[in-house]
Amino acid sequence: MQLVYAFDAYCGWSHGFSPTLREVVSRHPDLPVEVISGGLFTGSRRVPIREFGYVQGANAQIAELTGAQFGEGYDRLIADGSFVMDSAAAARGVAALRRAAPDRAAELAGTLQLAFYVDGLSLSDAATYRKVAEETGLDADAVVAAFASPEAEDAAADDFRRCAELGVTGFPTLLAVDDDRVTVLARGHATADEVDRRLTALS
């Protein structure tokens, strides 16, 4: 059995779920974790952030429920309103980080979300991945090169396809996958204890 974490780096609820994911991973070091990106902001949803009027209200709810931090850099993006979230670019970045350190994919996904939701850095910008790589002890040049590579684009498309195949319709979604059996452990929000109870019921 393995855990599959489907998230979108531009999803506030995924940002709020990061501490739960960290705790689940630390409690179950024996379970492999696959991290895949969703395509929340692609196609016609790639519009200035001001067009998503619900964002600030949702963020307040996320912060209240999960304790997630939203920093000044991110607040400035919201106030300006012109920033465009591009989930395809973010998925390329996740793929580049995952390639550099496959066994740290869950940790790196959380770090990438901090870059956006705390520091207000664009996940379409190679400099953001250089910063994340340097902060986490990865080869920054290799990560930046991977982000710009055709392989990262292919990996992002594969991630979107895998989310669809697994029946993921919202982010974040944490799944237990055991051969053909797919069980939802969490969707949107859950505590590590709640995830544990669902995992225990599978054994």
Secondary structure by P-SEA (a helix, b strand, c coil): cbbbbbbbcccaaaaaaaaaaaaaaaacccbbbbbbbccccccccccccccccaaaaaaaaaaaaccccccaaaaaaaaaccbbbbaaaaaaaaaaaaaacccaaaaaaaaaaaaccccccccccaaaaaaaaaaaccaaaaaaaaaacaaaaaaaaaaaaaaaaaccccccbbbbbccccccccccccccaaaaaaaaaaac
